[in-house]
Amino acid sequence: MRLSRSLTPFVLLFVVAPAVSAGVAILRTDYYQKTCPDFNKIVREAVIAKQGQQPTTAAGTLRLFFHDCFLEGCDASVLIATNSFNKAERDDDLNDSLPGDAFDIVNRIKTALELSCPGVVSCADILAQATRDLVTMVGGPYFDVKLGRKDGLESKAHKVRGNVPMPNQTVHDIHGMFKKNGFSLREMVALSGAHTIGFSHCKEFSDRLYGSKADPEINPQFATALKKLCKNHTVDDTIAAFNDVMTPGKFDNMYFKNLKRGLGLLASDHLLIKNNRTKPFVELYATDEKAFFEDFARAMEKMGTVGVKGDGEGEVRRRVSCQTVNHSFQVPSRELKGFHFCERGDPISSRCLLFDVRHLLFDVLRLLFAVRRLLFAVRRLLFAVRRLLFAVRRLLFAVHHLLLCPYRCSSCIFSIRRRLLCISLDPSSLRHH
Ligand code: HEM
């Protein structure tokens, strides 16, 4: 009780201006009730199957969602694949370790949904809903997921740095990123509780173990075990340790209890107990799991609304995989306060003219290819007819041969002038018939 009263000034920090987004207004929990009534069921079933097969999916997906939302909003831009013209977010070094299983679960759900209600559910909504279901599956709190996000149209690797926190940053710098997205210090600590599941690769915390920068505050037994685990990490960069060494697969408040005992894995984790402003929240969550769950659930619900895109700012990706945008032609639109997506023969803007010209060229090319294909088909048909005629001719010759070749001949052949020649047993005695 005394603890929560002492936190009162910090509670005020909870109320900070959220990252304003035009799309938030359209979000509703029942957004797909009419257009895709099986949405909840399809997501749940896919999540249960995947987490059963691959228990690391929950942590990976939670981190994927966080990295998506913190870079220009929850718009599934982190799922877009790199192409020859653009290096996408997911291929930046900081996103390198986002696990394939997290991408896979979103694509699996998208495929199932496209069969049930094609072109309706955005990849961003799938990621948000799957994350919630996975968190609850591993023991975390339930929170509402409002739906109706549109998928983003661009994904730039160079924008990742500065938007996604790194373990070697200060509390001040990390909080700067959270603040930019509308989160208070308390919410930042609650969200960091996500490190109660999943793992981190040795390179993320090896600085704390070896050399002059080794962290004296890390629990000595824990440090010894980590040194042993990571001794070959420079040759094998897949070696990783659990974020929560005590209950790694369970979503609980053990992460905060660990921090108090020097069992925090990342430098940024440990800073939360060292820093005077974040420490009270760590203490609270370590002793009161209910408080942690409530704050985490509220903060996650809020994270799902960061920078959400509405109509005119995004689209519903139509492919069964969430890694490509539908089409990329867009022009800035004052009327829509965002971007307008050009359609064929678009009357709305003369700026779409270029789009029409491009499409006209594509149409001409498509026509030329179609004509070429038609010509090939005609050629193939003519060859087939020719082969048929040859076959008929051979058949006629054979019949002719059978009828005309006298029984005394051992064989008959046609001469160059198509006259039947009889070959008798004595090849020298060729006679004309
Ligand atoms: C506060 C600043 C944060 C920093 C510096 C940070 C950094 C990291 C790093 C370096 C990893 C290890 C990645 C790897 O080696 O594979 C990691 C893992 C993870 N992070 Fe964070 N993170 C932060 C906050 C968050 C938040 C807010 C969430 C979610 C709400 C989150 C969710 C996770 C999860 C679930 C994992 C485990 C991933 C897995 O097992 O695949 N993190 N984090």
Residues whose N, C-alpha, C, O or C-beta is under 5 A from the ligand:
A	BS01	HEM	A59 G60 L62 R63 F66 S97 P99 P165 M166 P167 I174 L191 S192 A194 I197 G198 F199 S200 H201 E204 S268
